[in-house]
Amino acid sequence: MEPLVRHEVDFVVIGSIAGIVHGSAYPTYDLDLVYAAGSQDGLASVLNELTIQVNGTDLGRGTVHSFETQFGTVDILREIPAIASYSELKRDSRQESIAGVQVRVASLDHLIAMKRASNRVKDRIMLLEYVELADEVRRRAAEGET
């Protein structure tokens, strides 16, 4: 994720890595992220650095791009049907350190909305865990724990 930050890509981590940050026990083998409009050139620079040839205008077409990198699969989304806007996703995200890099991570509530919207079998299973994690966070907040 360091190249994304270095090239000043405006993005939020979603998917299973975000779930793991929130306490999920489900493993993942890819990175999923959503990027802001205007970040295509920085994102293209990152992909080119990873030896994936693409130009920024190609990233403006379509909503999902999947790339194999030396670090594994990276799924890059421009928008998510379950979320009203990128600005909402970013506003409700939180700053976290992943692999020593400070990045924005989607909120549990947004991860839940994404899993509900996709409705795939694996997502329905993960949804149950995410709801339990969110309930635990709310319980702790109500009890005054940090």
Backbone torsions as a table, in degrees:
resi	resn	phi	psi	omega
1	MET	NA	-15.5	-179.4
2	GLU	-56.7	-43.0	178.2
3	PRO	-60.5	-34.1	177.9
4	LEU	-62.0	-44.2	179.9
5	VAL	-69.2	-43.8	-179.1
6	ARG	-61.6	-37.1	179.3
7	HIS	-89.2	11.4	174.0
8	GLU	56.9	40.3	174.7
9	VAL	-77.3	130.5	177.1
10	ASP	-87.4	108.0	-174.9
11	PHE	-146.8	163.1	174.9
12	VAL	-130.5	131.6	176.3
13	VAL	-76.0	131.5	177.0
14	ILE	-126.0	-167.1	174.2
15	GLY	72.3	-158.8	-172.5
16	SER	-66.0	-32.4	177.7
17	ILE	-64.3	-41.4	175.4
18	ALA	-62.5	-40.0	177.6
19	GLY	-60.1	-42.5	179.1
20	ILE	-62.3	-40.9	177.7
21	VAL	-58.3	-35.1	-179.7
22	HIS	-84.9	-0.8	176.1
23	GLY	111.5	5.8	179.2
24	SER	-64.6	146.3	177.8
25	ALA	-97.5	-3.0	-178.6
26	TYR	-76.6	128.5	179.0
27	PRO	-73.9	162.6	176.6
28	THR	-141.0	156.0	-179.0
29	TYR	-128.0	12.9	179.0
30	ASP	-146.0	167.9	177.3
31	LEU	-112.9	127.8	176.2
32	ASP	-115.1	132.8	177.0
33	LEU	-147.3	156.0	175.8
34	VAL	-115.4	137.3	-178.4
35	TYR	-119.6	155.8	-178.2
36	ALA	-82.3	151.4	171.6
37	ALA	-55.9	141.6	-178.6
38	GLY	93.1	-6.3	-179.7
39	SER	-97.8	4.5	-174.6
40	GLN	-59.9	-42.9	-177.3
41	ASP	-66.2	-43.1	177.0
42	GLY	-63.1	-40.9	178.5
43	LEU	-65.0	-41.7	177.1
44	ALA	-61.4	-39.4	178.0
45	SER	-62.3	-41.7	178.0
46	VAL	-62.0	-48.5	-178.0
47	LEU	-63.8	-40.1	177.0
48	ASN	-63.2	-39.0	177.2
49	GLU	-61.8	-32.8	178.6
50	LEU	-87.0	13.9	179.9
51	THR	63.7	32.4	172.0
52	ILE	-110.6	109.3	-174.9
53	GLN	-79.0	119.5	179.2
54	VAL	-157.7	151.5	172.6
55	ASN	-113.3	160.3	-172.7
56	GLY	-59.1	-33.2	-178.8
57	THR	-67.9	-30.7	176.6
58	ASP	-63.6	-34.3	-179.7
59	LEU	-71.2	-21.2	177.7
60	GLY	-76.6	-12.6	179.7
61	ARG	-97.1	133.7	179.0
62	GLY	79.2	170.4	-176.4
63	THR	-113.5	-16.8	-179.3
64	VAL	-132.7	131.8	175.7
65	HIS	-129.7	132.6	179.4
66	SER	-119.0	131.7	-176.9
67	PHE	-131.4	140.9	171.0
68	GLU	-94.0	125.1	178.7
69	THR	-121.7	173.7	177.0
70	GLN	-65.6	-13.9	179.8
71	PHE	-99.4	-4.2	-178.2
72	GLY	122.3	-171.0	-178.5
73	THR	-77.7	137.0	175.4
74	VAL	-123.6	121.6	175.6
75	ASP	-104.7	121.4	-175.7
76	ILE	-115.6	122.3	-177.9
77	LEU	-114.2	143.8	176.8
78	ARG	-90.4	-31.9	178.8
79	GLU	-153.0	163.0	-179.5
80	ILE	-130.0	121.5	-177.8
81	PRO	-55.8	-31.6	-176.8
82	ALA	-75.6	-12.3	-175.8
83	ILE	-117.2	134.1	-174.7
84	ALA	-59.5	-42.7	-176.4
85	SER	-159.8	160.7	175.1
86	TYR	-61.4	-39.6	-178.4
87	SER	-62.4	-36.2	175.6
88	GLU	-65.9	-45.2	179.2
89	LEU	-57.9	-47.6	-178.2
90	LYS	-67.7	-42.7	-178.7
91	ARG	-57.4	-39.9	-176.5
92	ASP	-90.4	-2.2	179.6
93	SER	-78.0	173.4	176.0
94	ARG	-133.1	153.0	179.1
95	GLN	-77.7	130.6	178.9
96	GLU	-140.8	158.1	174.5
97	SER	-98.4	120.6	175.6
98	ILE	-124.2	122.1	-178.0
99	ALA	53.2	37.2	176.8
100	GLY	79.0	9.4	-178.6
101	VAL	-118.5	131.5	177.9
102	GLN	-78.4	119.9	-178.8
103	VAL	-138.0	164.0	174.7
104	ARG	-87.2	137.0	-179.7
105	VAL	-124.4	133.1	-179.0
106	ALA	-57.2	147.7	177.8
107	SER	-69.0	157.0	175.6
108	LEU	-58.8	-40.3	179.8
109	ASP	-61.8	-38.9	177.4
110	HIS	-70.8	-37.9	176.2
111	LEU	-61.8	-40.0	177.3
112	ILE	-62.0	-45.4	179.3
113	ALA	-60.9	-40.9	179.6
114	MET	-64.7	-43.0	-179.8
115	LYS	-66.3	-40.7	177.2
116	ARG	-61.6	-41.9	-177.4
117	ALA	-68.4	-37.2	-177.2
118	SER	-73.7	-38.7	173.9
119	ASN	57.0	25.2	172.9
120	ARG	-78.7	157.1	-177.6
121	VAL	-55.8	-49.3	-178.2
122	LYS	-63.3	-32.0	178.9
123	ASP	-73.6	-33.8	177.2
124	ARG	-65.6	-36.2	177.8
125	ILE	-67.3	-46.2	179.4
126	MET	-65.9	-34.2	178.8
127	LEU	-56.6	-42.9	179.4
128	LEU	-57.7	-43.9	179.7
129	GLU	-67.1	-43.1	-179.4
130	TYR	-61.7	-39.9	177.6
131	VAL	-63.7	-42.0	177.6
132	GLU	-62.7	-42.5	178.3
133	LEU	-62.3	-43.6	179.3
134	ALA	-64.1	-40.6	178.0
135	ASP	-62.3	-39.4	179.2
136	GLU	-65.8	-41.7	177.9
137	VAL	-61.3	-45.0	-179.8
138	ARG	-66.1	-38.8	177.8
139	ARG	-61.4	-46.6	-179.9
140	ARG	-63.5	-40.3	178.8
141	ALA	-63.8	-39.4	179.8
142	ALA	-67.3	-30.8	179.3
143	GLU	-87.0	-1.4	177.7
144	GLY	83.1	13.0	178.5
145	GLU	-81.0	158.5	175.6
146	THR	-113.0	NA	NA
